[in-house]
Amino acid sequence: MYRYKKRAQVSLELALAMIGVVILLLGCVNTFIWLSKVMVGRQRAYDQTRPRAASVDPSSTAQERQVNEKWLMKLETVK
């Protein structure tokens, strides 16, 4: 009887471990997708400022600006 009880415990532990692995994998994929979207948005915003930065027009002098990152999407791990 004791032997069957031990097998059941191993099965439950394995099932719990596999659920944990799946949750971690989904979290990694979700983080990767979020990061790729944010990086694309930042690169596009940066590329839009490059022609103005290379301009020799006198009105394009460097000015100090505050950084605003409110346009970034928040990472939602639980939906």
C-alpha positions in Angstrom: 0.0 0.0 0.0 2.8 2.4 0.9 4.4 1.9 -2.5 1.3 3.1 -4.4 1.0 6.1 -2.1 4.6 7.2 -3.0 3.8 6.9 -6.7 0.8 9.1 -6.4 2.9 11.7 -4.6 5.5 11.6 -7.4 2.8 12.1 -10.0 1.4 15.1 -8.1 4.8 16.7 -7.7 5.6 16.2 -11.4 2.3 17.7 -12.4 2.9 20.7 -10.2 6.4 21.1 -11.5 5.1 21.0 -15.1 2.5 23.6 -14.3 5.2 25.8 -12.9 7.3 25.4 -16.0 4.4 26.4 -18.3 3.7 29.5 -16.2 7.3 30.5 -16.3 7.5 29.9 -20.1 4.3 32.0 -20.7 5.8 34.8 -18.5 9.0 34.8 -20.6 7.1 34.9 -23.9 4.9 37.7 -22.6 7.9 39.7 -21.5 9.7 39.1 -24.8 6.6 40.3 -26.8 6.2 43.4 -24.6 9.9 44.2 -24.9 10.0 43.9 -28.7 7.0 46.3 -29.0 8.6 48.8 -26.7 11.9 48.6 -28.6 10.2 49.1 -32.0 8.4 52.2 -30.7 11.6 53.7 -29.2 13.5 53.0 -32.5 10.8 54.7 -34.6 10.7 57.7 -32.3 14.5 57.9 -32.4 14.6 57.6 -36.2 12.1 60.4 -36.6 14.4 62.8 -34.8 17.5 62.0 -36.9 16.8 64.3 -39.9 16.2 67.2 -37.6 19.4 66.5 -35.7 21.5 66.3 -38.9 20.0 69.6 -40.2 22.2 72.7 -40.4 19.3 75.0 -40.1 19.9 77.6 -37.4 16.5 76.8 -35.8 17.6 73.3 -35.1 19.9 74.1 -32.2 20.0 71.6 -29.4 17.5 72.2 -26.7 17.1 70.4 -23.4 13.9 68.4 -23.1 12.3 66.5 -20.3 12.0 62.7 -20.9 8.4 61.5 -21.1 7.8 57.8 -21.2 4.1 57.8 -20.6 3.6 56.5 -24.1 5.2 53.1 -23.2 2.8 50.2 -22.7 2.8 48.7 -19.2 3.7 45.0 -18.9 0.5 43.1 -17.9 1.5 39.7 -16.7 -1.9 38.7 -15.5 -4.9 39.4 -17.6 
